Amino acid sequence: MFYPEDGVSPMQKLQMTTQEGDNVAVYGIRGNFDDAQSGVKAIFTDSGVVKQLDSNDMVLSSANSINIGRLLPQIIYYISAYCDLINKGKIKQGDSINIVVPTGNFGNILAAYYAFKMGLPVNRLICASNRNRVLTDFIESGVYDRNRSFYTTSSPSMDILVSSNLERLLYHLSDNDSSEIHRLMKQLNKNGCYSVSDSVKKRIDSLFNAGSCDDNETASTINDVYRQYGYLCDPHTAVAVNVYRQHLNRSGDNSPTVIASTANPYKFSYSVLQALGKKASKTDDFENMQRLRQLTGCEIPKPLKAINGKAIRFTDVCNAVDMKEVVFETLNIDGQSSL
């Protein structure tokens, strides 16, 4: 497991570094999510690595949305949510809904797109970004440009400038033209930007909307949603709620809407406590979780509660360029000949 050393919350980090399984190895990466994901992709596409692994009867896969298998269960979320709306009398079968997804790597919202292509009645797919609004700018302009400042935010799982799954969407919207997608990705690697064709942009506009909000707006939304509804948002979900409200105010589109809640607030208890106007410890996230529980009455998930007292097993940190060496060392393979 690779993760950005300074790009996750303290509780997320503890979830990884206290893993107990004998078949697990965890490494922090000096850099951000893009650095980690680029390093993984470089390993997957290195013919020397593939050959060396094959000679040892091994093959690599991925548990994040580089692997399309990650998206398949997420498709069910949206089908299930649609059925829930029917069963609660909110909509009739065949009515179209909006879906709002907070996203950085474009995986979960791509799953919603696949649900739409499979027949789910969808009016708009709304892409919600944090301050790293590269996806919002792309959907609005048709120009993807990662040549911009990278921001560390309170919604770290969305702190991404290179959205891998967008490539898959563009493949479908360009009538499965692999040569065109290859051209765009080549431009992205070389220049850090690309522009889609007018026909692809028109297809994006027919289904997608987008918006973004910064950390201050995220905190305000967490506070407002809790005070108004008693629902405790994590920062990622709050981004989606904020962007949905922007969409509603801008368009007047009051279609029934599903907002994907993609994380648990107790993973981000420091930020959530501050958003609620309460003091939070900078050094003890378990104390923050207890404060948040006492304040809201929301139960702490058992897997997070169980981390308290666990020994930290993994402390190694590496550079992204050294990830191949780390993989071979972890697998006890002599990979020098392929590096």
Stockholm file with secondary structure:
# STOCKHOLM 1.0

chainA/1-339         MFYPEDGVSPMQKLQMTTQEGDNVAVYGIRGNFDDAQSGVKAIFTDSGVVKQLDSNDMVLSSANSINIGRLLPQIIYYISAYCDLINKGKIKQGDSINIVVPTGNFGNILAAYYAFKMGLPVNRLICASNRNRVLTDFIESGVYDRNRSFYTTSSPSMDILVSSNLERLLYHLSDNDSSEIHRLMKQLNKNGCYSVSDSVKKRIDSLFNAGSCDDNETASTINDVYRQYGYLCDPHTAVAVNVYRQHLNRSGDNSPTVIASTANPYKFSYSVLQALGKKASKTDDFENMQRLRQLTGCEIPKPLKAINGKAIRFTDVCNAVDMKEVVFETLNIDGQSSL
#=GR chainA/1-339 SS CEEETTSSCHHHHHHHHTCCCTTCCCEEEESCHHHHHHHHHHHHTCHHHHHHHHHTTCCCCCSSTTSGGGHHHHHHHHHHHHHHHHHTTSSCTTCCEEEEEECSSSHHHHHHHHHHHTTCCEEEEEEEECSCCHHHHHHHHSEEECCSCCCCCSSGGGCCSSCTTHHHHHHHHTTSCHHHHHHHHHHHHHHSEEECCHHHHHHHHHHEEEEECCHHHHHHHHHHHHHHHCCCCCHHHHHHHHHHHHHHHHHCCCCCEEECCCSCGGGGHHHHHHHTTCCCCSSCHHHHHHHHHHHHCCCCCHHHHTTTTCCCCCCCEEEGGGHHHHHHHHTTCCCGGGC
#=GC SS_cons         CEEETTSSCHHHHHHHHTCCCTTCCCEEEESCHHHHHHHHHHHHTCHHHHHHHHHTTCCCCCSSTTSGGGHHHHHHHHHHHHHHHHHTTSSCTTCCEEEEEECSSSHHHHHHHHHHHTTCCEEEEEEEECSCCHHHHHHHHSEEECCSCCCCCSSGGGCCSSCTTHHHHHHHHTTSCHHHHHHHHHHHHHHSEEECCHHHHHHHHHHEEEEECCHHHHHHHHHHHHHHHCCCCCHHHHHHHHHHHHHHHHHCCCCCEEECCCSCGGGGHHHHHHHTTCCCCSSCHHHHHHHHHHHHCCCCCHHHHTTTTCCCCCCCEEEGGGHHHHHHHHTTCCCGGGC
//
